[in-house]
Amino acid sequence: MERKWINSPYTYALGMFAMMVPSQAFSSFYSYFYVEKLGLGIGLATIARTIFLIWDAVNNPLFGYWSDRTSSRYGRRRPWVFGSIPLFMLAFVFVFSPPGGLLDNGLFIWFLTSLIVFEAVATVIWVNYGALFPELFRGDRIRAKASAIQQGFQVVALLIGTALTPLIFAAVGFSNMSIIYGCVFGVCMVLCMKSVREKKETHPAEPLKFAASFRETLRNKKFWVFNIANSFAQTVNGLVSSIIPFYAKYVLHISERQVTILLASVFVSVIPLVFLWYLMIRRMDGVKAWRLSLILYGLSVIPLWFGSGLISGVAAGIVVGFGLAGFLVTPLVVSGKIIDEDALLTGQRREGIYTSVSGFITRSSGLISALAFYCVGLIFGYESGDQPGADPEATFRYLISFVPFCLLAISVVLSYTIKFQFIEAPKGGLDHGEKTDY
């Protein structure tokens, strides 16, 4: 591979594209597929997510710790990612290919098993891919640039994973859709990892033991406040995208094919707005930009309450796109500073444990989302597509606007509970095209 592409923000961002196409299709449509199409009750779906999160609480920090302690001529992160690529492809197909004729108990077991397998393999890849970001890109300026490029790739993936997916599964079915996306993932992730070269100096000679490493992470108040605040905002990302198919059907009263137009209104608008946020970040403190993104994201979900048809839904989607763009770009700048400061204090580069614990905290948003779905559904009587209750329109109007607004309000309040003052970290680091030790 040409040197200009080695550790380039563009080739690194290809990994985000690879992961987000199937991951977004999963988060947007697995509930719709199992609850609305296959008839699994939301109570059983919520139980499955709860069981998974218990498992996730155990494996997430362990994967990060093992990644930090890995030593090979190819680096710490790359061997984990390469080994997980075929497993991820198979697990994704497994989720959307249940055998026909399964009843509630059988469908629940299939759903739970596929969820555990898929998320476990996805965790390995996300932890190791995410840990590369603060290691490869050092300093606010390059991180802001790399983050904006990465989120641009992510938005394209979100557009494919949400807006294009209904057209694909309507044409070829959910199982064939998962095969197509699995292949896209495999090709793009291999290209991404072939462009990555880790720096040998980032490998600590004597890594901290698991208990000590986890203890140091627990003591970092900035890390916990930052990630807990993000978890509520991340819940909104998953909740809005997963509720849109229901919102389109019961609130906007549009067809499944028109869902593509609605989703496109959100994600197409995000692409230029991501780079607008990048320009904003260059001119202001990263923490202030992050807090501002949370505030504007909260305000942006209000218009969804007033949607009544395709046109009003599209207009509301464009407004949401601005808030979403800010939240996609700003957190990586702040998390990088947190990890840099930890390295100065401990003498260890521990991107793996930080990324994994961060991933567990933010992925707890899945439980918050599932509980919100269950509680609001219980209040209004929605159980499944077969039993939508007396007022499904109110169910999904609250879930797509009122609940996200409340969650983002909590996120904003949490972001102001601590002062984010950092020890100055060294500038520079590994940029694309630079000679490496590998």
N, C-alpha and C positions, 0 to 999 in steps of 0.2 A: 504494500500500500504506500502511495506517495507520502512523503514526510509532512506535507502541508495538511494532510488529513489526520495525522497522528495527534491524539488528544485535542482535536478540534471541537469547539462547542457544537458544531453542526453534526459531526459524526456521533458525538456523545448523545446529542438530542435524539438521534435516530433510535436509541434504546428506549427513550420515553414513548416515542411513536409506537414502537413494537409492543410495549407492555400495555399501553392505554387502549389500543384498538380492541383487543379481546376483553380487557378488564372493564372498560366502559360498557361494552355490550353486555357483559355479565351483570354489572351493578344496575344497569338501566332496565334489563329485561328478565332477569332470573325470577323476580317476584311476579312479574306479569305472566311469565311462562308457567310457573308452578301454581300460582294462586288463581289467575284469571283463566288460563287456557286448560290447565290440567285439573283444577278444582281443589288443590290442597288448601286446607283451612289456614287462616292467618295465625291462629293460635299455635298450630304445629310448626309453621314457618318461623315463628318467633322463638319457640323452644329450640329449633335447630340452630338458629343464630347464637343463642345463649350458650349452648353446648360448645359450639365452635370457639367462642371467645374465651372460654376456660382453657381450651387446648392452645389457643393463640397466645394466651398469657404466659404459657410455659415455653413454647417453642421460639417466640420472637426474640427475647433477650439471648437465648442460647445460640441461635443462628448468628446473631451479631457478635457475640463473644468468640465463637469458633472462627468466624471470619477474621476478626482482629488477630487471632493467634495463628492463622494459616501462614505458612511460609513456603513459597515455591519459586522457581525461576520465572514463572509467568505472573507472579504477583499474589496478592491475598484474595482479591475479589473475582478475577476472571475465571479461575478454575471452577468456582461455585456456580457462576452463571452458565458457563458452557455445559456443565454437567446437568443443569436443571432445564435446559431448553427443550429437549424431547419430552421430559416428564410434564412440563407445563402444557405442551401441545396436546398430549393425551388427556390430561386432567380437564382441560377446557372442553374438549369434545365430550367427555364423560358427563359433564354437567348438563348439557343440552341433548343428551341421547338416552333418556330413560326407556326401558322396555315398555311396550304397549300393554295396556290392561292392568296397570298397577292401581290398587285401591289406596285409601288414605294411609294405612300403616306401611304398606310397601313403598308408596310414593315418598312418605316421610323418611324412611330408611335410606332410600336412594338419594334423596335430596341432602340429607345430613352427611352421608358418606362422601358424596361428590363435593360438597362444600368444604369438608375438612381436607380432602386430598388437594383440591384446587388451591385453597388458600395457603396451605402449608408450602406447596411448591412456589406459589407466587411470593410468599414471604421471603424465601431464600433469594429469589431474584431481586425483589425490591430492596432488601437490606443491602445486598452487595452492590447493586447498581447505584443506589442512593449514597452509599458510603464513598463512592468514587468522586462525587461532586466537590465536597470541600477539600479533598486531597488533590485533585487535578487543577482546581481553579482557586487561587489565593488572592485575597484582596476584594474589597467591595466593588470596584469598577468592573473587573473581569467577571465576577460572580453575577453582577447585575446583567451584564451582556449575555453570559451563558444561560442565566435563568430565563431571560426574555426569549432567547432562541429556543430553549427547551420547551417553554410554555407555548411558543408558536407551533412547534411540532405536536405538542400535546393537544392543542385546540383542534388541529386538523384530525388527529386521532379521535378526539371526542366527537367531532362532526361525523366521522365515519362510523364510530362505535354506536352512536345514537341515531343520527338522522338517516344514515344509509341502511342500518340494520333492519328496520321494518320492511323496506323494499326487498332486501335479500331473503329474510325468512318468509315473507309472503310469496316469493317466487320459488324458493327451493327448500323451505322448511328450516326449523331451528337446528337440526343436526348438521345439515350440509353447510349452513351458515357458520357453525363452530369449526368445521373442517377448513373452510376458506380462511377464516381469521387466524386459526392456528398456524397455517402455512405462512401467512403474512408476518406473523410474529417471529417465526423461526428464521426466515430470511433476514429480516431487518435486525434482529438481535445479534445474529452472527456477524453481520457487517459492522455493527456498533462495537462489539467486543474485539474484533480484529484490529480496530483503530486505536484501542486503549493501550497505553504503556504506563504502568505504575512506577513511581519513583522508589528506588531501593531504600533511600534514606528514611522513608516513612514507616519502615518496618522496625518496631522497637525490639531491641535485643532481649529485654526481659519484660514481657507484657505482664500487666497486673493480673492477679488471680481473679476468678469469677466474682467472689464475694467482695473483694476490694474494688474491682471495677464497677460492680453494680452499686456499691456503697457510695463511691465518688459521684456516680450519676444521680443517685437519690438526693445527694446534698446540694445539687445545683438548682437553686430556686428559680433562676432565669429560665432554665430548660423546662422545668415543670409548668410554670405559669404560661410560658410561650406555647407549649404543646397542648396543654389543657384548653387554653383559649382557642387554639387551632382546631381541636377536636370538635368543638361545637360548630365552628364554621365549616369544617369538613363534612359534618353531618348534613349540612344544608346542600353541599354539592351532591352527595349521594341521594338525599331525599328528593330534591327537585328533579333530578334526572330520572329517578325510578318512578316518580309520581306522574310525570308528564304523560305517559300513555293513558293512565287513568283519567287525568285532568282533561285530556283531549276528548275522551269518550264521554265522560259524565258531566263535564262543565262546559266545554266548548262545543260539544256535540258534533265533532268532525270525524272523518273516517280514519282508519289506520294508515292509509297511504298519505293522508294530509299531515300525519304526525311528523313525517320527514320535513315538511315545510316549517312546521313549528319549531322543531329542534334545530334546524338550520338557522333560524332567526337568532337563536341564542349564540351558537358557536361560530357562525360566519362573522358576526359582529365582534366576537372576542379577538379574532386574529389581528386586526389593526389596533385594537384597544390595548392588547398586550404590549405593543411597542410604544404606545402613548404612555403607559405606566412605566416602561423602562426609562423614557426621557424624564418622567417625574422623579423617579428614584435617583437619577444622576444629580438632581438638583436639591435633594433633601435627605435628611437622615433616614436610614433604612427602617428604624423602629417607628418613626413618625409615619413613614409611607405605609408600613404594615397596619398600624392602627387606623389610618385613614381608609385603607382598603376595606377593613372590617365594617367601619361606619357606613361607607357608601354601599357595600354589599347588602347590609341590613335594609337600607332605604330602597334598594333596587327591587326587592321582592314584593313590595307593597302593590305595584300595579297588577301583579298576577291575580290578586283578589277580585279585580274588576273585569277579568276576561269573560267574554260572552260569545265569542265566535272566533274564526280563524284570524281575521284581521286584528282584532284587539289582542288576541293571544300572541301574535307575531310581534306587535308593538311592545307588549310587556316583556317578551323574550329578549328583545334588543336592549331594553333597559337593564335587565338582569345581566346581560353580557358584560356591561361595563363594570359592575360590582365583582363579577366572577373573574374578570381579567386581572384586577388588582390583587385579589387573593391568590391567584395562580403564580404571580411574579414575585411578590414581596417576601413570603416566608423563607425562601432559600437564602436570601441575603442575611436575615437575622439568625437563622440556624447555623450558618457558616461562621458567624462571629462567636456564637456560643461555643462551638467546637474548637475554634482557634484559641479562645481564652482557656478552655479546659486543657489544651495541649501545653500552653504556657505554664499552667499551674501544676500539672501532673508529669510533664515531660513525655507524655504518651500521645500518639495520634490514635484516637479511639472512635473513629467514624462509625465502625460497625456497631458497637454497643449503643451509641447515641442514636444512630439511624433506626436500629431495631426497636429500642424502647420508645422512640418517637413514633415509629410505625404502629406499635401496639396501642399507644395512647390515642393516636388519631384514628386508628381502625376501630377503636371502641365506639366511634361514631356510628358504626353499623348497628350496634346494640341500641343506641339512642334512636336511630332511625326506625329500627324494627319495633321498639316500644312505642314510639310516636304513632306509627302505622296501626299497631294493635289497639292502643288506647283510644285514638280518634275513631277508628273503625268500630270499637265497642260502644262508644258514645252514640254514634249515629246508626248503628245496626249493620254496618257493612261486614260481611264475613268472607265472601268470595264472589267470583263472577256469577256463580249459580244462585247465590243469596246476597244480592247487593244491598238489601235493606230498603227502608222507606225513603231515605234522602241521600243517595250516593253523591249527589252534586255538592252538598255541604261537606261531606267527608273529605273530598279531595280539594275543595276550595280552602279549607282550613289547613290541610296537609301541605299545600304548595305555597301558601303565603303567610298565614298567621303563625304557624309553628316555626318556619324558617326565620321570621322576623324576631320571634322570642329567643331562639337559639343564638342568633347573631348579636342580640342585645346583651346576652350573657357573655358572649365572647368579647365584646367591646369592654364591658365592665372588668372582666378578668385581666385584660391587657394593660389596664391602668393600676393594677394592684401592686406593682413592683417597678422600681426604677431600673431600666436597662442601661447600665453604665459598664463599659467594657475596658479591660486592660488592652492597651494598644498591641495589635498583632503585627508580625513582620509582613511587609508587602511583597508582591511578586509571586513566585512559585512557578509551577509547570504550566506553560501555555502550549497551544497547539503548534506543532512543527518543531518543538525544541527537542534536542537530543536527550535521551533518557538512559537509564542504566540497564534497560531490558531490550 
